[in-house]
């Protein structure tokens, strides 16, 4: 068989998503406003199709394509499946919201799919340039998504900030990559690894490159001290876009970290460990303490994200396979929690009203005990209280850090987790202990009600039976990272 | 009849709670009430075979059930009880029935959620008492906070938000340190099984740190002085049912934790720190009793009295002799009945007068004679009157303390004076004397439902006071085994 077919076979999900995005882009031009539903269904079908292709072409072996530019391993397959799921949920949650705000247009779906394509390329990137290309595709789509509501001054401002800082971070990443290339003579992740192991090129330049690469990664995750954009973008962007920006891209950022730091720079583990420790600790401090002072729900969740990223880095800096598995589990549960949390905000918003202040949650238990219960599960999960999945996420990363011998850092993280529990509890307090100020009936489409219910209950079900998800993460990491 | 009793004991109340939650709304609150009552009685009945099927000569874990749960971390669903856990489980399921009955007319808003919270909490607490796997234990331990948080916050008094958040954060902090201890032990043994931890040899530094982590979790929960400050707040703000469960069961979880985890896993540290623990216990016994003396609020007074009594429990545990430890067990069970009954009595008054201040009462005996008779009985039991269950535990602990050190016993015995002082003074001001004001004159005596609840508790208090044998019989073998285990050093190379 012609080798090009092998290459395309490995990248079949990407090819499919790209094709479908183009079809939707063109097809949407011919669809009347009242048949817009077709675009939505096509986007969902794309995700379903991509998932089926990914599952059908899955093998437990690592396969390279396009001369090593692209890798198709269990890790990439699993992360892609999670991405499809997250994006699909995003589409379900955001439909009502964007319809009410005049953003229910074909561009939304095309941009989301293209952003997802960028994530897929990042996830499968085995070459610095592939990774960078995927990252840029993702970022550019996200900038435009945030600015999609162009008459909204706050969203435009958020998009501008996001763009300027994002471009800066991409520049840093690229600069770091160029130094790695200069020192190792290759852009291929595994060849860089070999070059560092064999020859001992100028270590100082390598470290400088590493610093820039880590800074780029930290920006994409939103880890302190590169967290500035997170609150502003989360707050300013339309909530449906915040939902998207805050969820799926973290999976891609996880993949990028694995590819660059773990696979590419594994021999410099002692150099990046220290940086990650500082970032993790700073993120947890800044995220948890600043979140207490927030009155805006979206901002609060933004700071909560920063603290979650800190915990996630705990898995990474332990530098063991056990730790990477734990981080992957953390990312997966973080994405689920974030989807649910912003899902509830979208649920409470309606035409002409943005539910984004903490007070908008007041008395939710009186308005709808079911959604209050779901939100409570989500909040306890974010706080890491069993029996929710958030507990196992924290458990997994903390045990990895302890295993690596970081006892006092773990104790420290735990103390700040208690601080963090306060602002999650405050949400529960608002929902359960206070009287409602807003008495509008909560209206939603049946598909959103169903998905949100499943999303919320997943906190509990996965919290009681986490084994399957853990096995999957372990399988993916152990078969892909050597 | 062979069925997994412990699993049933845990899951029947939880499922009943979910059922109540799913079917309930305030339009047909009576459905929720009856369903909850039925569920709680069923849960009590499934725990009863524990008493009959328990082998009193075996000090180890009995009625064990095991299954793989999360193989990725070698976590098992492993349950079992010994003579320490079994009576506490029965106490839990019994108290739940009482709490459901006590809430019958009092709780009028969100009845289903209230009842469900208590049923679910009951299942989770039984889970805590029967879990033999570290993470399983931790799951139940933390999950139990959620319903209590909601109960205090939704149905509590004016300052409920402060109280409930304080309660939650205090407990969470201690628990998370305990989690770190579990993870550390996991990396030592590659297992979360409690029995593996019992066999594990640990150097002194590790033992001290582990003991410290467990101490943070359990001392907060009992609570010991000086980490007790959440308790008066939580008690005062909680609805009657919440106070009852807090006092009767949740405090016991701390004592249970010491016996189950801290002492057998780190015996050398426990021995090393026993002087410290005894000192804290005696401060609680004496100082907190004095604090109780000056309280103006009945619930606060009982809350401080609980802390003082729990000081007795920890004292009994850390003098390391059979008499003290069995005394601590008897004291825990007895306090479960007595403090629950005291809070219910305050609840009875509060439902009628909407005040907990002692000065708003006076001469209640004139209008509520039956109720006063029972309430005074419970007060006497609290003060440790011979013939009530309160006496047995205190007496055993004092005897045990006497064997250990004369002065321990002297300080401990002051409680018989202080306890009588604060309790009787309250009784005098609330129940006796002339009718204090117009509201007291209009009081109606207790109805049949209240009579039933308090009557049953009075029987238990008197029963265990006169004939504590069944209880000591159950705990005897386990306590001996625990003390034998504790006497062997677990330092490496010994």
Interface residues (C-beta under 8 A of the other chain):
Chain A: X365 X369 X376 X380 X385 X386 X387 X391 X395 X398 X399 X402 X403 X407 X410 X411 X414 X415 X417 X418 X421 X422 X425 X426 X428 X429 X432 X433 X466 X467 X470 X471 X474
Chain B: X69 X70 X71 X72 X73 X110 X113 X135 X138 X139 X142 X143 X145 X146 X149 X150 X153 X154 X160 X161 X164 X165 X168 X169 X172 X173 X176 X177 X179 X180 X183 X184 X186 X187
